[in-house]
Amino acid sequence: MGTTFAIALVFIGCCSNVVFLELLVRDFPGCGNIVTFAQFLFIAVEGFIFESKFGRKKTAIPISNYVIMVTMFFFVSVVNNYALNFNIAMPLHMIFRSGSLIANMILGIIILKKRYSTSKYLSIALVSIGIFICTIMSAKQVVSTKTFEDIFLNKCMIYILGIAMLTFALLMSARMGIFQETLYKKYGKHSKEALFYNHCLPLPGFLLLSTDIYRYCVYFSQSSM
């Protein structure tokens, strides 16, 4: 597969995913949990068949390490989903998550004691400025048609809480990436195995969200679309 074709597939896949997710969120705000559950279930079933060979293949990385990684991955996914319920627009959600570069660099410096070139620091600074501008403009959209009291006691506080959730998920995702990097250095890179266990092991955790998932199953079944 050529590099250009691979990049095109990633670009088309990511863009179409964002477009259809935004269409769902517009009609069914808060449906992120059922979308994430469907994603996890599909990848887990595919991985169980083709990667773990119906559970017969021995893992290259100990399961205990996957449990730690999966816990972080599960919380990141759920928090990102719930952030959409706090006046966070989908474009901002997507751009904010691209700030993983910033979080990775900060935690890399703190935890791994890494040092980067000046060009990389400059690039991260430009990305940070872009995210900051997008956040401010999105906030103006939230508060533009509201009264002063409604802004600062309701909408604005909800928006700030949503930003805090995205920030937490961003840092947790970066920490998970560093943990995964240390595992690959120790045991070798097993990306398909990690993909399977990262989606299979969290499935019982969705029992905590079963009421919400069932509610949106009913909503989807009653939809005329």
RAKAWO-V358872 format. One record per residue. OMEGA is omega in degrees with one decimal (none if undefined). D_LAST is the distance of its C-alpha to the last C-alpha in Angstrom with 1 decimal. Layout:
omega=OMEGA d_last=D_LAST
omega=OMEGA d_last=D_LAST
This chain:
omega=-179.5 d_last=36.1
omega=-178.9 d_last=37.2
omega=-179.2 d_last=36.8
omega=180.0 d_last=35.0
omega=179.7 d_last=32.4
omega=178.5 d_last=31.9
omega=179.3 d_last=31.5
omega=179.2 d_last=29.0
omega=178.2 d_last=26.8
omega=-178.5 d_last=27.1
omega=-179.8 d_last=26.3
omega=-179.7 d_last=23.2
omega=-179.1 d_last=22.0
omega=-178.4 d_last=22.7
omega=179.8 d_last=21.2
omega=178.0 d_last=17.9
omega=-179.4 d_last=17.8
omega=-179.0 d_last=18.4
omega=-177.6 d_last=15.9
omega=176.7 d_last=12.9
omega=178.5 d_last=14.5
omega=177.0 d_last=14.9
omega=177.9 d_last=11.4
omega=-176.5 d_last=10.6
omega=178.5 d_last=13.8
omega=-178.2 d_last=13.2
omega=-177.5 d_last=10.4
omega=178.8 d_last=12.0
omega=179.6 d_last=15.7
omega=-177.6 d_last=17.8
omega=-175.5 d_last=15.3
omega=-176.8 d_last=17.9
omega=-179.2 d_last=19.7
omega=176.7 d_last=17.0
omega=179.4 d_last=16.3
omega=178.9 d_last=20.1
omega=178.9 d_last=20.6
omega=178.5 d_last=18.4
omega=-179.4 d_last=20.3
omega=-177.4 d_last=23.6
omega=-179.8 d_last=23.1
omega=-178.4 d_last=22.2
omega=179.3 d_last=25.2
omega=179.3 d_last=27.4
omega=178.9 d_last=26.8
omega=179.6 d_last=27.5
omega=178.6 d_last=30.5
omega=-178.4 d_last=31.9
omega=-169.7 d_last=32.0
omega=-177.6 d_last=33.2
omega=-177.5 d_last=34.9
omega=179.9 d_last=36.5
omega=179.6 d_last=37.0
omega=175.9 d_last=35.8
omega=-176.8 d_last=38.0
omega=-176.1 d_last=41.1
omega=179.7 d_last=41.4
omega=-178.5 d_last=43.5
omega=177.1 d_last=42.3
omega=178.5 d_last=44.2
omega=-178.8 d_last=43.5
omega=-178.4 d_last=44.3
omega=-177.9 d_last=41.5
omega=177.5 d_last=42.9
omega=177.5 d_last=42.1
omega=179.3 d_last=38.6
omega=178.0 d_last=38.2
omega=-179.2 d_last=39.4
omega=-177.5 d_last=37.0
omega=178.4 d_last=34.1
omega=178.2 d_last=34.8
omega=-178.5 d_last=34.7
omega=-179.7 d_last=31.5
omega=-179.1 d_last=29.7
omega=178.3 d_last=30.8
omega=-178.5 d_last=29.9
omega=-177.5 d_last=26.2
omega=-179.3 d_last=25.8
omega=177.1 d_last=27.6
omega=178.6 d_last=25.6
omega=-177.2 d_last=22.4
omega=179.2 d_last=23.9
omega=179.5 d_last=25.2
omega=178.5 d_last=21.8
omega=-174.0 d_last=22.3
omega=176.2 d_last=25.5
omega=177.6 d_last=24.7
omega=178.9 d_last=24.6
omega=-178.1 d_last=22.6
omega=177.3 d_last=21.0
omega=177.8 d_last=23.5
omega=178.9 d_last=26.3
omega=-178.3 d_last=25.0
omega=-178.7 d_last=25.1
omega=-179.1 d_last=28.5
omega=179.7 d_last=30.0
omega=175.6 d_last=29.3
omega=176.5 d_last=31.1
omega=177.2 d_last=34.1
omega=176.7 d_last=34.7
omega=-179.9 d_last=37.6
omega=-178.1 d_last=39.3
omega=179.2 d_last=38.9
omega=-179.9 d_last=40.1
omega=-178.7 d_last=43.1
omega=-179.3 d_last=44.1
omega=176.5 d_last=43.9
omega=178.3 d_last=45.5
omega=-176.1 d_last=48.4
omega=-172.3 d_last=48.7
omega=-175.0 d_last=48.2
omega=179.8 d_last=49.2
omega=-179.8 d_last=51.7
omega=173.2 d_last=50.4
omega=-174.7 d_last=51.5
omega=179.1 d_last=49.7
omega=-179.8 d_last=50.9
omega=-179.7 d_last=51.1
omega=179.3 d_last=48.5
omega=176.2 d_last=46.0
omega=179.3 d_last=46.8
omega=179.6 d_last=46.3
omega=179.6 d_last=42.9
omega=178.2 d_last=41.7
omega=179.0 d_last=43.1
omega=177.2 d_last=41.2
omega=-179.8 d_last=37.9
omega=178.6 d_last=38.7
omega=178.6 d_last=39.4
omega=178.7 d_last=36.1
omega=179.5 d_last=34.2
omega=179.6 d_last=36.4
omega=179.6 d_last=35.7
omega=179.5 d_last=31.9
omega=179.9 d_last=32.2
omega=-179.5 d_last=34.4
omega=177.2 d_last=32.2
omega=177.8 d_last=29.1
omega=178.0 d_last=31.3
omega=177.2 d_last=32.3
omega=-178.6 d_last=28.8
omega=-171.2 d_last=28.3
omega=-170.9 d_last=31.6
omega=-174.7 d_last=32.0
omega=-175.8 d_last=31.0
omega=175.6 d_last=32.4
omega=-178.1 d_last=35.9
omega=-177.4 d_last=38.5
omega=-179.2 d_last=38.4
omega=-179.4 d_last=34.6
omega=-168.6 d_last=34.6
omega=177.9 d_last=37.2
omega=-175.4 d_last=36.6
omega=-171.5 d_last=32.8
omega=-176.3 d_last=30.5
omega=-179.9 d_last=33.1
omega=177.4 d_last=34.0
omega=179.5 d_last=30.4
omega=179.3 d_last=30.0
omega=177.4 d_last=33.3
omega=177.4 d_last=32.2
omega=177.4 d_last=29.1
omega=178.7 d_last=31.5
omega=178.4 d_last=33.8
omega=177.9 d_last=31.1
omega=179.5 d_last=30.3
omega=177.9 d_last=34.0
omega=-179.8 d_last=34.6
omega=179.6 d_last=31.9
omega=-180.0 d_last=33.4
omega=178.4 d_last=36.9
omega=178.3 d_last=35.9
omega=178.1 d_last=34.1
omega=178.3 d_last=37.3
omega=177.5 d_last=39.4
omega=178.5 d_last=37.4
omega=178.1 d_last=37.9
omega=177.9 d_last=41.7
omega=178.9 d_last=41.8
omega=178.4 d_last=40.1
omega=179.1 d_last=42.6
omega=177.3 d_last=45.5
omega=-179.2 d_last=44.3
omega=177.6 d_last=44.0
omega=-176.4 d_last=47.5
omega=-173.3 d_last=48.9
omega=-174.7 d_last=47.1
omega=-177.1 d_last=45.9
omega=178.7 d_last=42.4
omega=-171.7 d_last=40.0
omega=-179.0 d_last=36.6
omega=177.1 d_last=34.6
omega=179.7 d_last=36.3
omega=178.6 d_last=35.5
omega=-179.3 d_last=31.8
omega=-176.3 d_last=31.6
omega=176.6 d_last=33.5
omega=179.4 d_last=31.8
omega=-178.9 d_last=28.5
omega=-175.7 d_last=30.0
omega=-179.8 d_last=32.5
omega=-174.4 d_last=30.1
omega=177.3 d_last=27.8
omega=179.6 d_last=29.9
omega=179.3 d_last=29.5
omega=173.7 d_last=25.9
omega=177.1 d_last=27.3
omega=-178.8 d_last=28.3
omega=-173.2 d_last=24.6
omega=180.0 d_last=23.5
omega=179.7 d_last=22.8
omega=179.7 d_last=20.6
omega=179.7 d_last=18.7
omega=-179.7 d_last=18.4
omega=-179.5 d_last=17.1
omega=169.9 d_last=14.2
omega=178.3 d_last=13.7
omega=179.2 d_last=13.5
omega=-179.4 d_last=11.1
omega=-178.9 d_last=8.6
omega=179.4 d_last=9.4
omega=-178.9 d_last=8.9
omega=179.2 d_last=5.5
omega=-177.6 d_last=3.8
omega=none d_last=0.0
